[in-house]
Amino acid sequence: MSLPAFLSSSPPRSPHVAPPNFLNTYFAAPAPSPSSMPLGSLRPTRRDALLCILTLSFSYLLFATPSDPAASKQVGPPGSSVSTAGRTSRLSSWSGLFGGSQSCPAVEIREKDLSFGETLRTVGVGLEDLDTVANPSQAWDGGEEEQEDDEFQSEATLLLGHAPGWTLADRLYVFNGSFYVITEDRAEWPELRLMTSTGLPASSEPGNEAAREPKGDEIIFVTPHEAGLLWGSRAYEIRGTTWLFNDGQCKLSGSDNMLRPVIDHYYHFAAELLLGTWRTYASLDPHITATGQTSLPPPRRAWFLHQSATEWCVRADDLADDRRDTPRFNPTLLFGLFPNIALLYPDDWADLKNITSSPTTPKAYVFERALLADRSAAFRGPHTGPTARTVASSMHVGTASAWWWEPVRRQVLRFSGLSEAIISRNLEGKGAVDPALPTDNLEGDIANSAALPPSNYRPVVTYISRQNSRRRLTPESHADLVAALEARALTADFELVVVEAERMTKEEQFALAGRTTVLVGVHGNGLTHLLWMPATPRSAVIEMFFQGGFARDYQWTAQALGVRHFAVQYDQAFTAPNLPPVAYPEGFQGTGITVIGSVIADLVEARLAGQV
């Protein structure tokens, strides 16, 4: 019988008699007594059938998954099966069914977290006789050794990428205060001194360079069999990606040869350590897009091997201060970029050494993926020495997309509240491509890509005033520069923003840099904000120096990120490849820096017009 015919007929009623309710008005029918019906002739009523249909329909709405390909999003390296997307029901809200202002969010089934037991999964050769590990003098026969080597082969350390000072590897082990690399072929790995150092601060003192050379116990290379003798199957996995910073605590510099900050300086942290770390990491995803889309998962932890939580490298006369970088850009960046990151310090490393060196139950920890950065090792390579930029070496780790910096730049600007339309002005350019390179030197997708035409917006020229800082223009030069820029803004139709950065919040500074076309300032920390500028054919950094002085810090960084840099000494302008020699004459750090305002204004106008 068809469903319409069934519903229109009057079959015998169910023996289950429902209590009276308002539905009886519509579905009531005289029901014979259950005792008067044969048991085999019982059939559902129309009401039973309708309730069954309603129940099935409602269940479908609640639990069926929409056929939306975007409902499952893969993260992690290519080939990874990890998915962080939840499963959402077709019924997204209750508000359409019942009155009132309350609503129920979509039903979401999250990926199952690892259980406590699963987080304690060990890896290793699986030695059954722990006495063999505790007493390495007990020999194995050849068959046992071959079997254990086969079992451990899948746990060998894998080198993913390297350039002096920057090493990326899977399954890097920690045991008794040292890193351990498990490999059958030591020749596949770089020279130790190009990977790490003792972590001592750099200085010009006699013997300092030799003291920073690795002693041999920083990274130890062992075979699978040797690893089995050391800790057997007791290797506990530290999941996710770990960034390991082996930069020296401070460096001795200046005429007084005092300890000066390295990592705690905004430029050295953001434009060297963070920039180089991300460039190394980005070699794992050569397909990062112009809009910053990447398969790379965020790091789980960053480990400062020589800076405590209250130091991050402080001056000798500030050791009692509880501070990192004075403006505190560094923690703002880390937690703005990676809200779930864990920070660890030398005390944590000492704890791990003590835990793994038990004489009765030796054990190891293994980083699922690790990135080791070492400043001294970078200077031993061919790329950092000529530029004095440790990050220069990281540019030679593997192959990266021209848009490798976009995920970081965009996240910082979103964290600062900048609109997507402004953030996406980078689409006018070709990414992190040195503008000094001839077009015929470009290769592959970069050479063939067509940048979008400039959008219909007024370019923004930002002048960062340092008139309250120790390194600044003379009052006369400052007034002349501001007057020249204000006059030129009217004729060249650009927005001029003159700021004292110390009067702005960190988010305001990031956001302003994100919409800046031309950044103008005296050599100093504020120019680090060029990291967040969009790289377009009109973008530029104009850096003012004391006459005869020049430093490559911001010049190298700007050009590496696709932003043209101009160095100005009073009335002369220089740009790559025609740069002045690096020099720090007396007065470089002082208050007597001079400049001709019209020279800067002419340079701004010419750059915005595409003439330089």
Salt bridges, closest charged atoms under 4 A:
GLU108 OE2 - ARG110 NH1 3.44
GLU118 OE1 - LYS112 NZ 3.21
GLU145 OE1 - HIS225 NE2 3.97
ASP170 OD1 - ARG369 NE 2.70
GLU213 OE2 - ARG193 NH2 2.61
GLU213 OE2 - ARG380 NE 3.41
GLU237 OE1 - ARG121 NH2 2.87
GLU237 OE1 - ARG239 NH1 3.68
ASP256 OD1 - ARG260 NH2 2.54
ASP264 OD2 - ARG323 NH1 3.21
GLU272 OE1 - HIS268 ND1 2.50
GLU272 OE1 - ARG375 NH1 3.37
GLU272 OE2 - ARG389 NH1 3.42
ASP318 OD2 - ARG323 NH2 3.63
GLU406 OE2 - ARG409 NE 2.79
GLU406 OE1 - ARG410 NE 2.81
GLU420 OE1 - ARG410 NH1 3.93
GLU420 OE2 - ARG414 NE 2.66
ASP493 OD1 - ARG458 NE 3.22
GLU495 OE2 - ARG515 NH2 3.05
GLU500 OE1 - ARG503 NE 2.44
GLU543 OE2 - HIS523 ND1 2.61
GLU543 OE1 - HIS565 NE2 2.71
ASP553 OD1 - ARG389 NH2 3.75
ASP602 OD1 - ARG488 NH1 2.74
GLU605 OE1 - ARG488 NH1 2.95
